[in-house]
Amino acid sequence: MRAGEASHAELTMGELRNLRRLAGLMVPADAEYGVPGADDEAIFADIGRSLGRDAPAVRTALTMLQEIAGDDFCGLDTEKAEAAAMVLLGRDDPAVTALGRAVLQCYYRDDRVLRSLGIEPLAPFPKGRALEQGDWSLLEAVRGRPPMWRDDRGGGGAT
């Protein structure tokens, strides 16, 4: 990330507080399954580090949340905060989709969550996971098409 982008992408302390409470409402801790909530310190730190290109959309979603809450979201009682969160999360909006992606991708890559799902937390390489071969015949329709790229060698191909 370039220096000019960093200041735009970083969330304010107030936005981070609201995001953490919202993340905890989206994915609460569950003692029965032994899993933390998305507001867990380690998971939330990962969310903050991983926003990247989604940071402006997450900021937009948090602004929408603040408008819905009509007050300081973190200052609301649990019932009102949950109601405001559900209104936001029920919206069909790209900013809300980005917010959900930001929270869920970090939640489901936490080792504790993977173990609770019966998945051994492995790095993809070098050990990796076994991947079943798919049906390569599904690509025959694509292979049969004429080339769609420009041939820089002066030969055929699409122009």
Secondary structure by P-SEA (a helix, b strand, c coil): ccaaaaaaacccaaaaaaaaaaaaaaccccccccccccccaaaaaaaaaccccaaaaaaaaaaaaaaaaccccccccaaaaaaaaaaaaacccaaaaaaaaaaaaaaaacaaaaaaacccccccccbbbbbcccccccccccccccccccccccccccc
